[in-house]
Amino acid sequence: MILEVAILNVKEGLSAEFETSFKKAEGIISLMKGYVSHSLKKCVEQEDKYILLVNWETIEDHEIGFRKSDAYQEWKALLHHFYDPFPVVEHYK
């Protein structure tokens, strides 16, 4: 199993809107091949900061299966405009 980790810095004041959009995006990612589970946690010390943890069966399920899918375009449209700077995504085993 592979753990995807992303620190999400949401533009100031947009956390509530981000959380609403993320609820929609959860339905997209959870249907992807190789998806196992995910967790979004809000930072205690910084108002507009989150950590996203996604478990995938393989790195290819994330990097190829998800990121090259039509569903990813919908995910991107829902979420990517909230980030500043754009998050670095890393994988752990």
C-alpha positions as CSV (number, residue, x, y, z in Angstrom):
1,M,0.0,0.0,0.0
2,I,1.1,3.6,-0.8
3,L,0.3,6.6,1.3
4,E,-0.1,9.9,-0.6
5,V,0.6,12.9,1.6
6,A,-0.2,16.5,0.7
7,I,-0.1,19.7,2.8
8,L,-2.8,21.9,1.6
9,N,-2.5,25.7,2.2
10,V,-5.9,27.1,1.4
11,K,-6.1,30.8,0.4
12,E,-7.0,32.9,3.5
13,G,-10.6,33.0,4.3
14,L,-11.7,30.2,2.0
15,S,-11.6,27.3,4.3
16,A,-15.4,26.9,4.6
17,E,-15.8,26.9,0.8
18,F,-12.9,24.5,0.4
19,E,-14.4,22.1,2.9
20,T,-17.7,22.2,1.0
21,S,-16.0,21.5,-2.3
22,F,-13.9,18.8,-0.7
23,K,-17.1,16.9,0.4
24,K,-18.0,16.8,-3.3
25,A,-14.5,15.7,-4.4
26,E,-14.5,12.8,-1.9
27,G,-17.1,11.1,-4.0
28,I,-14.8,11.3,-7.0
29,I,-11.6,9.9,-5.5
30,S,-13.4,7.2,-3.5
31,L,-14.6,5.6,-6.7
32,M,-11.1,5.3,-8.3
33,K,-9.5,2.0,-9.0
34,G,-6.9,1.3,-6.3
35,Y,-8.3,3.8,-3.8
36,V,-8.3,2.4,-0.2
37,S,-9.1,5.3,2.1
38,H,-8.5,9.0,2.8
39,S,-8.4,11.5,5.6
40,L,-8.5,15.3,5.6
41,K,-7.3,17.0,8.8
42,K,-7.5,20.7,9.6
43,C,-4.4,22.2,11.3
44,V,-4.9,23.4,14.8
45,E,-2.3,26.2,14.7
46,Q,-3.0,27.6,11.2
47,E,-6.5,28.4,10.2
48,D,-6.4,27.7,6.5
49,K,-4.0,24.7,6.5
50,Y,-4.9,21.0,6.0
51,I,-3.2,17.7,5.5
52,L,-4.6,15.2,3.1
53,L,-3.7,11.5,3.5
54,V,-4.8,9.0,0.8
55,N,-4.1,5.3,0.8
56,W,-3.7,3.7,-2.6
57,E,-3.1,0.1,-3.5
58,T,-0.2,1.2,-5.8
59,I,1.5,4.4,-6.8
60,E,0.4,3.8,-10.3
61,D,-3.3,3.8,-9.1
62,H,-2.7,7.4,-8.0
63,E,-0.2,8.7,-10.6
64,I,-1.6,7.1,-13.7
65,G,-5.1,5.8,-12.9
66,F,-6.4,8.8,-11.0
67,R,-4.3,11.7,-12.4
68,K,-4.8,10.7,-16.0
69,S,-8.5,10.2,-15.7
70,D,-11.5,12.4,-16.6
71,A,-12.5,12.2,-12.9
72,Y,-9.2,14.0,-12.0
73,Q,-10.3,17.0,-14.2
74,E,-13.4,17.3,-12.1
75,W,-11.4,17.0,-8.9
76,K,-9.0,19.6,-10.2
77,A,-11.9,22.0,-11.1
78,L,-13.4,21.6,-7.6
79,L,-10.2,22.0,-5.5
80,H,-7.1,23.4,-7.2
81,H,-8.1,27.1,-7.2
82,F,-8.1,27.0,-3.4
83,Y,-4.4,26.4,-3.0
84,D,-1.6,28.9,-2.5
85,P,1.0,27.7,-3.0
86,F,0.1,24.6,-5.0
87,P,0.8,21.5,-2.7
88,V,3.8,19.2,-3.0
89,V,2.5,15.6,-3.1
90,E,4.7,12.8,-1.8
91,H,4.2,9.1,-1.5
92,Y,5.2,6.8,1.4
93,K,5.3,3.0,1.8
